[in-house]
Amino acid sequence: MTDQLRMYTIKPGVKDEFVECWRSAVVPLRRRFGFEVVGSWTVDDSDDFVWIIRHDGEWDAADAAYYGSPERKAMEPDPVSFLAKIDTRLMTPISPD
């Protein structure tokens, strides 16, 4: 199982539009490619959006299939058009004990 932290800075004034696009297009398509949305957050008093996704299979292959899919290429508007900055990090779980 692999988790990825995805941190975005949304362009000023379009946070609501981005969140709607993310909910209606990105999340359903990610799920069709076997990803689970672990959680998602907006950051108070900022244009930041953070989410964590998980995949139980081969991460690189699943991610490439998602981005290479006709459905992702056809997303209108393109979710990336709302973003000023993207930072993604694969994560390894550790036990708190």
Phi, psi and omega per residue, in radians:
M1 nan 2.363 3.128
T2 -2.195 2.353 3.045
D3 -1.949 2.588 3.059
Q4 -2.287 2.268 3.016
L5 -1.558 2.204 -3.126
R6 -2.104 2.031 -3.103
M7 -2.044 2.154 -3.093
Y8 -2.103 2.524 2.862
T9 -1.859 2.074 -3.101
I10 -1.517 2.480 3.086
K11 -1.014 2.512 -3.114
P12 -0.964 2.371 3.026
G13 1.493 -0.012 -3.090
V14 -2.156 0.319 -3.097
K15 -1.027 -0.828 -3.116
D16 -1.084 -0.723 3.113
E17 -1.116 -0.744 3.117
F18 -1.070 -0.849 -3.102
V19 -1.033 -0.711 3.110
E20 -1.122 -0.761 3.099
C21 -1.092 -0.776 3.126
W22 -1.048 -0.833 -3.122
R23 -1.128 -0.778 -2.986
S24 -1.478 -0.434 -3.054
A25 -2.092 -0.903 -3.048
V26 -1.176 -0.907 -3.067
V27 -1.038 -0.880 3.141
P28 -1.048 -0.673 -3.131
L29 -1.239 -0.730 3.062
R30 -0.977 -0.773 -3.138
R31 -1.091 -0.669 3.116
R32 -1.116 -0.432 3.103
F33 -1.671 0.285 3.001
G34 1.535 0.166 3.110
F35 -1.531 2.595 3.037
E36 -1.982 2.356 3.024
V37 -1.520 1.932 -3.106
V38 -1.308 -0.685 3.113
G39 -3.063 2.830 3.107
S40 -2.603 2.555 -3.062
W41 -2.555 2.524 2.829
T42 -1.733 2.672 -3.112
V43 -1.799 2.147 -3.091
D44 -0.940 2.473 3.062
D45 1.003 0.564 3.096
S46 -2.649 3.080 3.055
D47 -1.796 0.453 -3.095
D48 -1.612 2.509 3.103
F49 -2.367 2.306 -3.094
V50 -2.276 2.397 3.021
W51 -2.569 2.765 3.108
I52 -2.149 2.270 3.057
I53 -2.090 2.740 -3.081
R54 -2.345 2.575 3.033
H55 -2.475 2.370 -3.104
D56 -1.556 -0.141 -3.114
G57 -1.852 -2.612 -3.136
E58 -1.370 1.895 -3.006
W59 -0.983 -0.949 -3.038
D60 -1.036 -0.719 -3.139
A61 -1.169 -0.759 -3.134
A62 -1.159 -0.716 -3.138
D63 -1.167 -0.717 3.102
A64 -1.124 -0.680 3.116
A65 -1.134 -0.717 3.099
Y66 -1.053 -0.955 -3.089
Y67 -1.184 -0.482 -3.138
G68 -1.500 -0.114 -3.068
S69 -1.231 2.579 3.070
P70 -1.023 -0.601 -3.132
E71 -1.127 -0.729 3.140
R72 -1.211 -0.729 -3.139
K73 -1.124 -0.472 -3.100
A74 -1.599 -0.035 -3.115
M75 -1.013 2.220 -3.139
E76 -2.384 2.021 0.049
P77 -1.321 2.747 3.067
D78 -1.197 2.156 -3.111
P79 -0.951 -0.568 -3.125
V80 -1.110 -0.439 -3.118
S81 -1.123 -0.321 3.126
F82 -1.525 -0.162 -2.928
L83 -1.818 2.403 3.043
A84 -1.634 -0.485 -3.094
K85 -2.658 2.461 3.100
I86 -2.256 2.282 3.061
D87 -2.331 2.122 3.134
T88 -2.167 2.515 -3.129
R89 -2.525 2.190 3.010
L90 -1.304 2.524 -3.034
M91 -2.223 2.614 3.079
T92 -2.009 2.182 -3.120
P93 -1.233 2.571 3.002
I94 -2.258 2.692 3.114
S95 -1.399 2.412 3.106
P96 -1.292 -0.134 -3.110
D97 -1.716 nan nan
